[in-house]
Structure formats: C-alpha cells, structure tokens
Amino acid sequence: MATTILAVLEVRDGAVRKVSHELLAAARELAGTGGSVSALVCGAQAPAGADALAGFGADRVLAATQADFAHYNPDGFAATVASLAPGYTLVLFAATATGKDLAPRVAAKLGVGLASDVTGLAIQDGAVVATRPVYAGRAIQKVKLRGAPALVSVRPNAFQPRARDDSRAAAVEPVAVPAFEARVRVTGVKAPEKAALDVTEAPIVVSGGRGLKDPANFKLLEDLAEALGNTAVGASRAVVDAGWRDHAAQVGQTGKTVSPGLYIAVGISGAIQHLAGMRTAKTIVAINRDKDAPIFKVADYGIVGDLFEVLPRLTEEIRRVRSEK
C-alpha cells in the first residue's frame, strides 16, 4: 500500500516557515517515489510562495483559509486537520511551540496516539516507526504507531530541506474549514522592539554558558555575533535558569534544537542535555579553559583558554578579515 502523508505546515508573517520545508523533506523521504505528500497551510489567505512548495516535495498544496486564521487558532486548526486526516497513512507536525500545542489536540479528536519530537521515520510491516531521543538524549527510543492515521511531530533541524526545484509548481487547492467552537482568540502579538534572530533558523549560532561568569559578559558573544553577521546568540540551560538570558535562546533537550553550519560554544562544559540540542551542527567550535570538558568530544575545533582573552581577539580578527574583502 502506498504511503500517503499530510504535512501540516506553519506560516509566519504571510510566509511559509523554514521548519515547514524540513517537514516536507521528512515527508518526501518517507513517502518515496510511490507515495504522495499533501501540504496543508492554514491562514487568512494562502501564503506567499505556496505554489512553490512542490519544489520542496509536496505533490498537493491544500489551503484552509478564513479570517479567524490570521493568527494561530488552536480550535480551528485542530478541527481542520482532524477533518482531513482520515485516509492518510501519516500526519506530520513540526515539534515547535505551535506544533506541540496542535498535534495533541488532533490526536485527542481522532483518538490515536502521537509520537513527539521525532528525529527519524520509517515504514516497517506497514506501520510507521518513529525514532526519538529520550532521557535527555541518553537513549534512543523506537515507537511503532498502530493507529490510523499515525501522528508524529518532527524535531526542527532533524531533516534538511531538499534542494528547491523552481521548475515544479502545484496549484493551491482550497479546502473547507469545518464548523468549530473558538474558545481561544488571539487579540494581538507583541514582538520585541528589535527582533533577535531565532537560533533554530540562523546559519551561525554562538552560545554561552556559566563560564561567562556574569550576564553582562554576554556582550562579548553579541560582539562576536555582530562581527560574523547573520548570527544568533544562544545559551545553555544553566544560564537561562539563572535568569541571564531568555528561554527563547536556550539550546538543548529542554530548549531548542539547532543545526547551523557553524556552532560556537563558549564557556559551556557540554552536559548531555546541551549536546542533544546542537550536536547535529555541521561544524562545532568549543572555547573552554577546561581541557577535559565534554564539549571537546563533539567539537571539530577546540580552543583551550580563557574566553575573556580569546573572544575579543577572535572578534577583532574576524572584523579585520571581513573589512579586507
């Protein structure tokens, strides 16, 4: 039997989020050439570039639009996905703040199980098998989903978006939004005056830990991020728990999973909880004065030294090199 997958995509500011392209990559990989992938977008209107989703792996693009969907509407979104889900082998969500709220609502409506924060997918004996880390990444669990459809939320950055094929396009098909009782209504969204680059979407992430000794010393990381350009500043759980940085910057098992091209860990020892959130980075650089710190076991490059001496010199050198280009 061919595998049919419904990928529930996320839209922000009228555009499809990067994590949705990752979701389509996971769906396309599992469906193979014999299966089919449908992409569902919910919003006040179809997002820009929806017809280009075929280039990321979608065979069909479905759009559920109405005025109440200008912002995330948990009751409306859940009712819409639940109405479309029967008949699909698998329904995929992103394990983001939105997906973690939406997926359990749909599972409850359908009366089926849900595998969350998944990093791998396979079909075995006609059933969906999900791979997910447990116990803060100390063990890997495989879960066979027997319900129909199977529901899975995929960890951001677990799959890389496939190369875009601009020659492929899919017509956006409108789908009906079923009647629902809206118990929650978003009246507005207040964003920071200067929106920081999200660590999950940045090509470079510089993260700091307790080795920085004081929250004011994160200015050293911010200076380095500015010198590098297009770089997000992350943090370990310890400094977030201490109130030094906002939880949105936390990298790790209980924070965000990142997979940038370059990850620089500064003053971070490398606890298993933190490693679970960044070990898939393409290149890892560690700066720590403790030569036995666990972070060096996963680092591609390591600097054993005083970060208060290393960071200013590294920032200065990067600025010099970039100014010469």
C-alpha positions as CSV (number, residue, x, y, z in Angstrom):
1,M,0.0,0.0,0.0
2,A,1.3,3.4,-1.0
3,T,2.3,5.8,1.9
4,T,0.2,8.9,1.9
5,I,1.3,11.8,4.2
6,L,-0.3,15.0,5.3
7,A,2.3,17.6,6.3
8,V,0.8,20.4,8.5
9,L,2.9,23.5,7.6
10,E,3.4,26.7,9.6
11,V,3.1,30.2,8.4
12,R,4.5,33.4,9.9
13,D,4.0,36.9,8.6
14,G,2.4,35.6,5.5
15,A,5.3,33.3,4.5
16,V,5.9,29.6,5.0
17,R,8.5,28.9,7.8
18,K,11.8,27.1,7.2
19,V,10.7,24.4,9.5
20,S,7.9,23.6,7.1
21,H,10.4,22.9,4.4
22,E,12.2,20.5,6.7
23,L,8.8,18.8,7.4
24,L,8.3,18.3,3.6
25,A,11.8,16.8,3.4
26,A,10.9,14.2,6.1
27,A,7.6,13.5,4.3
28,R,9.1,13.1,0.9
29,E,11.9,10.8,2.2
30,L,9.3,8.5,3.8
31,A,6.8,8.6,1.0
32,G,9.4,7.8,-1.6
33,T,8.5,7.7,-5.3
34,G,5.5,5.6,-4.9
35,G,3.7,7.6,-2.1
36,S,2.2,11.0,-2.0
37,V,2.7,14.1,0.1
38,S,0.0,16.8,0.7
39,A,1.0,20.1,2.3
40,L,-1.6,21.9,4.4
41,V,-1.4,25.6,5.2
42,C,-3.9,27.4,7.4
43,G,-4.2,31.2,7.3
44,A,-6.3,34.2,6.5
45,Q,-5.1,33.6,2.9
46,A,-2.7,31.3,1.1
47,P,0.8,32.4,2.0
48,A,3.3,33.8,-0.5
49,G,5.1,31.0,-2.3
50,A,2.6,28.3,-1.5
51,D,2.6,27.1,-5.1
52,A,6.3,26.6,-4.9
53,L,6.0,24.0,-2.2
54,A,6.1,21.3,-4.9
55,G,9.8,22.2,-5.2
56,F,10.3,21.1,-1.6
57,G,8.5,17.8,-2.0
58,A,4.7,18.4,-2.0
59,D,2.5,16.7,-4.5
60,R,-0.5,18.7,-3.5
61,V,-0.9,22.0,-1.6
62,L,-4.1,22.4,0.4
63,A,-5.1,25.8,1.8
64,A,-7.6,26.3,4.6
65,T,-8.3,30.0,4.7
66,Q,-10.6,32.2,6.8
67,A,-10.3,35.4,8.7
68,D,-10.0,33.7,12.1
69,F,-6.8,32.0,10.9
70,A,-4.8,35.3,10.6
71,H,-3.1,34.1,13.8
72,Y,-2.8,30.5,15.2
73,N,-6.3,29.4,16.1
74,P,-6.0,26.1,18.1
75,D,-9.6,25.1,17.9
76,G,-10.0,25.9,14.2
77,F,-6.7,24.4,13.1
78,A,-7.3,21.2,15.1
79,A,-10.8,20.8,13.6
80,T,-9.4,21.4,10.1
81,V,-6.6,18.9,10.4
82,A,-8.8,16.3,12.1
83,S,-11.3,16.6,9.2
84,L,-8.6,15.9,6.6
85,A,-6.5,13.3,8.4
86,P,-8.6,10.1,7.8
87,G,-7.4,8.3,4.7
88,Y,-3.7,9.4,5.2
89,T,-1.1,6.9,6.5
90,L,0.7,9.6,8.5
91,V,0.1,13.2,9.6
92,L,3.3,15.3,10.3
93,F,3.6,18.3,12.5
94,A,6.7,20.3,13.4
95,A,7.7,20.0,17.1
96,T,7.6,23.8,17.5
97,A,5.6,25.7,20.1
98,T,2.7,25.7,17.7
99,G,3.1,22.0,16.7
100,K,3.4,20.9,20.3
101,D,0.1,22.6,21.1
102,L,-1.7,21.5,17.9
103,A,-0.6,17.8,17.5
104,P,-2.1,16.6,20.8
105,R,-5.4,18.3,20.1
106,V,-5.7,16.5,16.8
107,A,-4.6,13.2,18.4
108,A,-7.4,13.6,21.0
109,K,-10.0,14.4,18.4
110,L,-9.0,11.3,16.3
111,G,-8.4,9.0,19.3
112,V,-5.0,7.9,18.1
113,G,-1.5,8.0,19.6
114,L,1.2,10.6,19.0
115,A,5.0,10.3,18.8
116,S,6.5,13.6,19.6
117,D,9.9,15.2,19.0
118,V,10.9,12.6,16.4
119,T,14.3,12.6,14.6
120,G,13.8,9.6,12.3
121,L,10.9,7.9,10.4
122,A,10.5,4.5,8.7
123,I,7.8,2.2,7.4
124,Q,8.1,-1.4,8.8
125,D,5.5,-4.1,8.1
126,G,3.0,-1.5,7.0
127,A,3.3,0.6,10.3
128,V,5.1,3.9,10.9
129,V,8.1,3.6,13.2
130,A,9.4,6.8,14.8
131,T,12.8,7.3,16.3
132,R,13.1,9.8,19.1
133,P,15.7,10.6,21.8
134,V,14.6,10.0,25.5
135,Y,16.2,10.7,28.9
136,A,17.8,13.9,27.7
137,G,19.4,12.2,24.7
138,R,21.0,9.4,26.8
139,A,18.9,6.7,24.9
140,I,17.1,6.4,21.6
141,Q,13.6,5.0,21.5
142,K,11.8,3.4,18.6
143,V,8.0,3.6,18.6
144,K,5.7,1.7,16.3
145,L,2.4,3.6,15.7
146,R,-0.5,1.2,15.1
147,G,-3.3,3.8,15.0
148,A,-4.6,5.2,11.7
149,P,-3.6,7.7,10.8
150,A,-0.2,7.8,12.7
151,L,0.5,11.2,14.2
152,V,4.1,12.5,14.5
153,S,5.8,15.8,15.4
154,V,9.2,16.2,13.9
155,R,12.1,17.9,15.8
156,P,13.2,21.1,14.0
157,N,16.5,20.7,12.1
158,A,16.3,16.9,12.2
159,F,15.8,16.8,8.4
160,Q,17.4,19.1,5.9
161,P,15.2,20.8,3.3
162,R,15.7,19.3,-0.1
163,A,17.2,21.5,-2.8
164,R,14.5,23.7,-4.3
165,D,13.3,22.8,-7.8
166,D,11.9,26.0,-9.3
167,S,10.5,24.2,-12.3
168,R,8.0,22.3,-10.2
169,A,4.7,24.0,-9.1
170,A,1.5,22.8,-7.6
171,A,-1.9,24.6,-7.8
172,V,-3.2,25.6,-4.4
173,E,-6.4,23.7,-3.7
174,P,-8.8,25.3,-1.2
175,V,-10.3,23.0,1.4
176,A,-13.3,23.6,3.6
177,V,-12.9,24.6,7.2
178,P,-15.4,22.6,9.4
179,A,-17.6,24.3,12.0
180,F,-15.7,24.8,15.3
181,E,-16.1,26.5,18.6
182,A,-13.4,29.1,19.1
183,R,-12.6,29.0,22.8
184,V,-9.3,31.0,22.3
185,R,-8.8,34.1,20.3
186,V,-5.6,36.0,19.7
187,T,-6.1,39.7,20.0
188,G,-2.6,40.8,19.1
189,V,1.0,39.8,19.0
190,K,3.7,41.9,20.8
191,A,7.1,41.4,19.3
192,P,10.4,42.8,20.8
193,E,11.4,46.2,19.5
194,K,14.5,44.6,18.0
195,A,13.6,41.1,17.0
196,A,16.5,38.7,17.6
197,L,17.5,36.1,15.0
198,D,15.9,32.8,16.0
199,V,18.6,30.2,17.0
200,T,16.8,27.5,15.1
201,E,16.9,29.4,11.8
202,A,20.3,31.1,12.0
203,P,23.2,29.7,9.8
204,I,25.6,30.5,12.7
205,V,24.9,30.2,16.4
206,V,27.2,31.5,19.2
207,S,26.2,30.1,22.6
208,G,27.3,31.0,26.1
209,G,27.3,29.1,29.4
210,R,28.2,29.7,33.0
211,G,31.8,30.1,32.1
212,L,30.9,33.7,31.2
213,K,30.5,34.3,35.0
214,D,28.1,37.2,34.6
215,P,25.1,38.1,32.4
216,A,26.8,41.3,31.3
217,N,29.6,39.3,29.7
218,F,27.2,38.1,27.0
219,K,28.2,41.4,25.4
220,L,31.3,39.5,24.3
221,L,29.1,37.0,22.4
222,E,27.0,39.7,20.9
223,D,30.0,41.5,19.6
224,L,31.3,38.2,18.0
225,A,27.9,37.6,16.5
226,E,27.8,41.1,15.0
227,A,31.3,40.6,13.6
228,L,30.3,37.3,12.0
229,G,27.0,38.6,10.7
230,N,23.7,36.8,10.4
231,T,24.4,35.0,13.7
232,A,22.1,34.2,16.6
233,V,23.2,34.2,20.2
234,G,22.2,31.1,22.2
235,A,22.6,30.0,25.8
236,S,22.9,26.9,27.9
237,R,20.2,25.8,30.3
238,A,22.2,26.8,33.3
239,V,22.3,30.5,32.3
240,V,18.6,30.5,31.3
241,D,17.7,29.0,34.7
242,A,19.8,31.7,36.3
243,G,17.8,34.4,34.5
244,W,20.7,35.6,32.4
245,R,19.0,35.0,29.1
246,D,15.5,34.4,27.8
247,H,14.3,30.9,27.3
248,A,13.9,31.5,23.6
249,A,17.7,31.5,23.4
250,Q,18.1,28.1,25.2
251,V,19.8,25.4,23.2
252,G,19.3,21.8,24.4
253,Q,17.0,19.0,25.2
254,T,14.5,21.3,27.1
255,G,15.2,24.2,24.8
256,K,15.7,24.4,21.1
257,T,17.4,22.0,18.7
258,V,19.8,23.8,16.3
259,S,21.7,22.6,13.3
260,P,23.6,25.5,11.9
261,G,26.6,25.5,9.6
262,L,28.7,26.8,12.5
263,Y,28.1,26.4,16.2
264,I,30.5,28.1,18.7
265,A,30.2,27.0,22.3
266,V,31.7,29.5,24.7
267,G,32.1,28.6,28.4
268,I,29.9,25.6,28.0
269,S,31.0,22.3,29.6
270,G,28.9,20.1,27.3
271,A,26.3,18.4,29.5
272,I,24.4,15.7,27.7
273,Q,21.3,17.9,27.8
274,H,23.0,20.6,25.8
275,L,24.7,18.2,23.4
276,A,21.3,16.8,22.5
277,G,20.3,20.2,21.1
278,M,23.4,21.1,19.0
279,R,25.4,18.0,18.1
280,T,24.0,17.9,14.5
281,A,25.7,21.3,13.7
282,K,27.9,21.0,10.6
283,T,31.0,22.5,12.3
284,I,31.4,22.8,16.1
285,V,33.9,25.1,17.8
286,A,34.4,24.9,21.5
287,I,36.1,27.5,23.7
288,N,36.7,26.4,27.3
289,R,39.5,26.7,29.8
290,D,38.9,23.1,31.0
291,K,40.7,20.7,28.5
292,D,38.6,17.8,29.8
293,A,35.2,19.4,29.2
294,P,32.9,17.0,27.5
295,I,32.1,19.6,24.8
296,F,35.6,18.9,23.2
297,K,34.5,15.3,22.5
298,V,32.0,16.5,19.9
299,A,33.9,19.6,18.7
300,D,35.6,19.8,15.3
301,Y,37.8,22.6,16.6
302,G,38.7,23.3,20.2
303,I,40.4,26.3,21.9
304,V,41.6,25.6,25.5
305,G,42.0,29.0,27.0
306,D,40.5,31.9,28.9
307,L,37.4,33.0,26.9
308,F,37.9,36.6,28.2
309,E,41.1,36.7,26.2
310,V,40.1,34.5,23.3
311,L,36.8,36.2,22.4
312,P,38.0,39.8,22.0
313,R,40.9,38.7,19.8
314,L,38.7,36.4,17.7
315,T,36.2,39.2,17.2
316,E,38.9,41.6,16.2
317,E,40.4,39.2,13.8
318,I,37.1,38.4,12.1
319,R,36.3,42.1,11.7
320,R,39.8,42.7,10.2
321,V,39.4,39.8,7.7
322,R,35.9,40.9,6.7
323,S,36.9,44.5,6.2
324,E,39.6,43.4,3.7
325,K,37.0,41.7,1.5
